[in-house]
Amino acid sequence: MSSERLDEVARGGVPDWLPFSKIKLYTNAFVRQDGKLLLGYKKRGFGKDLYNGFGGKVEPGETPAQAALRELEEESGIAAPLEHCGVLFFVLPDLEQAFHIDIFRAEEYSGAITESDEMRPQWFDIEPAYATPNAKPAAADGSPKEHNTGLPPIPYDQMWADDPFWLPLMLAGRHFAGRADFGSDGRLQKWWFGAKPV
Ligand SMILES: Nc1nc2c([nH]c(=O)n2[C@H]2C[C@H](O)[C@@H](COP(=O)(O)OP(=O)(O)OP(=O)(O)O)O2)c(=O)[nH]1
């Protein structure tokens, strides 16, 4: 991302950010096609029972872009021309490592979508407002855009609590950045999200 200023999109919570003493690099990749978004149901480990994009730790010697391609293939069986679209930073209480996550997106893929030990892939309907990149929430005359994938909507109630702040930015084709600190109850305690001006 360039050094261009970001427009603030959301902020809230308690006054102070949580402390952390080291940062670990992660990736997360989202594939969309024809008004639908591919998510994975996490079957084990961190974020178990939540839907998410496909990703994980950046291994030594890898760039985040290489890790994103590797994790997408390992967890869903597919390859995609991933583009970097955002950066997120998460801090959890009583954990000295903070999470720096590079987010990637693609609008096409190759290979057969395959369930892995870690993820069960599933398509979801992208709200009409975000069915195409850079789309406006409604047509110029105010009427809603059509969508008829017949798929369930994006399951925000079974995703990380911060995702509703930035996933719509990604679906709207905007570059974004944000930070979210979680409380010990798993809820958001403090957050800030911004996006490149349109
Ligand atoms: N959507 C979303 N994703 C998040 C949040 N926090 C967070 O760590 N993630 C993502 C980043 C990574 O893609 C994933 C965690 O990586 P992981 O534990 O599955 O890593 P991994 O695959 O290398 O782990 P493993 O195979 O060693 O178990 O969760 C969040 O708040 N929202």
The ligand as an SDF file (V2000), in Angstrom:
LIG
                    3D

 32 34  0  0  0  0  0  0  0  0999 V2000
  -10.8890  -13.0050    9.4320 N   0  0  0  0  0  0  0  0  0  0  0  0
  -10.0330  -12.9900   10.4630 C   0  0  0  0  0  0  0  0  0  0  0  0
   -8.9720  -13.7850   10.4090 N   0  0  0  0  0  0  0  0  0  0  0  0
   -8.1570  -13.7630   11.4640 C   0  0  0  0  0  0  0  0  0  0  0  0
   -8.3660  -12.9730   12.5950 C   0  0  0  0  0  0  0  0  0  0  0  0
   -7.3600  -13.1920   13.4600 N   0  0  0  0  0  0  0  0  0  0  0  0
   -6.5470  -14.1160   12.8690 C   0  0  0  0  0  0  0  0  0  0  0  0
   -5.4940  -14.5800   13.3330 O   0  0  0  0  0  0  0  0  0  0  0  0
   -7.0420  -14.4720   11.6570 N   0  0  0  0  0  0  0  0  0  0  0  0
   -6.5310  -15.4180   10.6660 C   0  0  0  0  0  0  0  0  0  0  0  0
   -5.1220  -15.2380   10.2220 C   0  0  0  0  0  0  0  0  0  0  0  0
   -4.8030  -16.6090    9.6830 C   0  0  0  0  0  0  0  0  0  0  0  0
   -5.3330  -16.7200    8.3550 O   0  0  0  0  0  0  0  0  0  0  0  0
   -5.6060  -17.5320   10.5940 C   0  0  0  0  0  0  0  0  0  0  0  0
   -4.7750  -18.1220   11.7310 C   0  0  0  0  0  0  0  0  0  0  0  0
   -3.7970  -18.9080   11.2070 O   0  0  0  0  0  0  0  0  0  0  0  0
   -3.6800  -20.4650   11.6120 P   0  0  0  0  0  0  0  0  0  0  0  0
   -3.6300  -20.5840   13.0960 O   0  0  0  0  0  0  0  0  0  0  0  0
   -4.7330  -21.2180   10.8650 O   0  0  0  0  0  0  0  0  0  0  0  0
   -2.2430  -20.7030   10.9980 O   0  0  0  0  0  0  0  0  0  0  0  0
   -1.6290  -22.0050   10.3690 P   0  0  0  0  0  0  0  0  0  0  0  0
   -2.5470  -22.5620    9.3170 O   0  0  0  0  0  0  0  0  0  0  0  0
   -0.2320  -21.6620    9.9420 O   0  0  0  0  0  0  0  0  0  0  0  0
   -1.6260  -22.8710   11.6340 O   0  0  0  0  0  0  0  0  0  0  0  0
   -1.3060  -24.3840   11.7970 P   0  0  0  0  0  0  0  0  0  0  0  0
   -1.4800  -25.0280   10.4440 O   0  0  0  0  0  0  0  0  0  0  0  0
    0.0910  -24.3540   12.3010 O   0  0  0  0  0  0  0  0  0  0  0  0
   -2.3240  -24.8220   12.8130 O   0  0  0  0  0  0  0  0  0  0  0  0
   -6.6040  -16.7290   11.2050 O   0  0  0  0  0  0  0  0  0  0  0  0
   -9.5050  -12.1460   12.6030 C   0  0  0  0  0  0  0  0  0  0  0  0
   -9.7830  -11.4110   13.5510 O   0  0  0  0  0  0  0  0  0  0  0  0
  -10.3090  -12.1760   11.5130 N   0  0  0  0  0  0  0  0  0  0  0  0
  1  2  1  0
  2  3  2  0
  2 32  1  0
  3  4  1  0
  4  5  2  0
  4  9  1  0
  5  6  1  0
  5 30  1  0
  6  7  1  0
  7  8  2  0
  7  9  1  0
  9 10  1  0
 10 11  1  0
 10 29  1  0
 11 12  1  0
 12 13  1  0
 12 14  1  0
 14 15  1  0
 14 29  1  0
 15 16  1  0
 16 17  1  0
 17 18  2  0
 17 19  1  0
 17 20  1  0
 20 21  1  0
 21 22  2  0
 21 23  1  0
 21 24  1  0
 24 25  1  0
 25 26  2  0
 25 27  1  0
 25 28  1  0
 30 31  2  0
 30 32  1  0
M  END
$$$$
